[in-house]
Amino acid sequence: QAALARRLRPGVDEPVVRVAPLAVRGNQAVVDLTKCAPRVAGCINCPQAVTLSAVYYCFGCLLDEGVPLNGGCFRNLSMVTREGSLVHATYPSAVVA
């Protein structure tokens, strides 16, 4: 077991915490990603733009297929992140491509 522990690479072989509470107030939805894990050594970190794209994609999957997926569709959706986290990686973090 000790040999296995030495081979594990943070963010690559070990699980990382991703928490995404959703608050809905009236016609506004906020995805709060501030509690996500800090950036890791592996290349699974996401720049903020990639994370926002993933949030939009998830919400888009919930819509009827006739709804156009454009800026107006997501006007009432926002996201909050923490700089330096897994979902708001900054230089020199390795990131997804």
Disulfide bonds with the S-S distance in Angstrom:
none
